[in-house]
Amino acid sequence: MKDSHHDIHQKQSLLSGTAKSRIFESGLEITSGGINTATPEDWNRVRKSHPAIERKEHPENLREENVYSPSHYTHATGAECIDIMIQLYGKQRVEEWAEITSFKYQWRNGSKEGNSSEQDKMKSIWYNRFSMGDDPRND
């Protein structure tokens, strides 16, 4: 399991030679080399045109607190569970676990009683970002 899905070179070779995307925005045609060639400007353009994928700033919203700062994962000492996991198991293993956890939230999307589809999507995004080394707690 340790290295079962992290062969980056194999993934890159599978993507080489893929067709370029043609995107139409505001009457303009934009040619894209795909996700692997996206620049920060490309990502900012996507964020502006699709604001629903961004974190909303409503701290009073319980769903967001459950996604971004769940109190049940913070010990009385102030230590967060995920930070202790990194100390015990190492960053790579915790990132792999986060990738699997992201899939879990996609799989169960909206089917767990008491959790909305929106909350499951937000949790999936959180764990997916963490799995790629982008800690959402640093936003």
C-alpha positions in Angstrom: 0.0 0.0 0.0 2.9 2.3 0.8 3.7 3.2 -2.9 0.6 1.8 -4.6 -0.6 5.0 -6.1 2.2 7.5 -6.0 4.1 6.7 -9.2 4.2 10.2 -10.5 6.2 9.4 -13.6 3.6 6.8 -14.6 0.8 9.2 -14.1 2.5 11.9 -16.1 3.3 9.5 -19.0 -0.4 8.5 -19.1 -1.3 12.2 -19.6 1.3 13.0 -22.2 -0.1 13.6 -25.6 -3.6 14.3 -24.4 -5.6 16.7 -26.5 -5.7 20.4 -25.7 -8.9 21.8 -24.4 -10.9 24.5 -26.1 -12.7 26.7 -23.7 -15.2 29.5 -24.6 -15.6 32.3 -22.1 -17.3 35.6 -22.7 -17.2 35.0 -26.5 -13.5 34.4 -26.5 -11.9 31.1 -27.4 -9.1 30.0 -25.0 -6.9 27.0 -25.8 -5.7 25.1 -22.8 -3.1 22.4 -22.4 -5.2 20.9 -19.6 -4.9 20.9 -15.9 -1.2 20.0 -15.9 -0.3 23.2 -17.7 -2.6 25.6 -15.8 -1.0 28.7 -14.5 -1.9 30.6 -11.3 -3.7 33.1 -13.6 -5.8 30.2 -15.1 -6.7 29.1 -11.6 -7.7 32.6 -10.5 -9.9 32.9 -13.6 -11.6 29.7 -12.7 -12.1 30.8 -9.1 -13.7 34.1 -10.3 -16.0 32.3 -12.8 -17.0 29.6 -10.3 -17.1 31.2 -6.9 -19.1 28.2 -5.4 -15.9 26.2 -5.1 -14.3 28.8 -2.8 -14.7 28.7 1.0 -17.4 31.0 2.2 -16.6 33.4 5.0 -19.5 32.7 7.5 -18.0 31.6 10.8 -21.4 31.3 12.3 -22.3 28.6 9.8 -22.1 25.3 11.6 -21.4 23.3 8.4 -18.3 25.3 7.7 -17.1 25.0 11.3 -17.5 21.2 11.0 -15.3 21.3 7.8 -12.7 23.9 8.6 -12.3 23.9 12.4 -14.1 21.0 14.0 -13.7 21.4 17.7 -14.1 17.6 18.3 -10.6 17.1 16.7 -8.9 19.6 19.0 -7.5 18.3 22.3 -7.9 20.3 25.5 -4.2 21.2 25.1 -4.9 22.9 21.8 -3.2 20.2 19.7 -5.2 19.1 16.6 -5.5 15.4 15.8 -4.1 15.7 12.3 -0.9 17.4 13.6 -0.4 14.5 16.1 -1.1 12.0 13.3 1.7 13.7 11.3 4.1 13.4 14.3 3.3 9.7 14.8 3.0 8.5 11.2 4.8 11.1 9.0 3.5 13.7 6.6 3.4 11.4 3.5 1.2 8.7 5.2 -1.2 11.3 6.6 -1.4 12.9 3.1 -2.2 9.4 1.6 -4.9 8.9 4.3 -6.3 12.4 3.5 -6.6 11.4 -0.2 -8.5 8.3 0.8 -10.7 10.2 3.2 -11.5 12.7 0.4 -12.8 9.8 -1.7 -14.9 8.6 1.2 -16.7 12.0 1.4 -17.3 11.9 -2.4 -18.6 8.4 -2.2 -21.1 9.1 0.6 -22.0 12.5 -0.7 -25.2 13.5 1.1 -26.2 10.0 2.2 -25.2 10.3 5.8 -28.1 11.5 8.0 -27.4 14.9 9.4 -24.8 15.8 6.9 -25.7 17.7 3.7 -24.3 17.1 0.3 -22.7 20.5 0.5 -20.9 19.6 3.7 -19.6 16.4 2.3 -18.3 18.2 -0.8 -16.6 20.8 1.3 -14.9 18.0 3.5 -13.8 16.2 0.3 -12.2 19.4 -1.0 -10.6 20.0 2.4 -9.0 16.6 2.5 -8.1 16.6 -1.2 -6.2 19.9 -0.7 -4.5 18.5 2.4 -3.4 15.4 0.5 -1.6 17.6 -2.0 0.3 19.5 0.6 -2.1 22.5 0.6 -3.2 22.8 4.2 -6.6 24.6 4.2 -6.0 25.7 7.8 -3.4 28.2 6.4 -6.1 30.1 4.4 
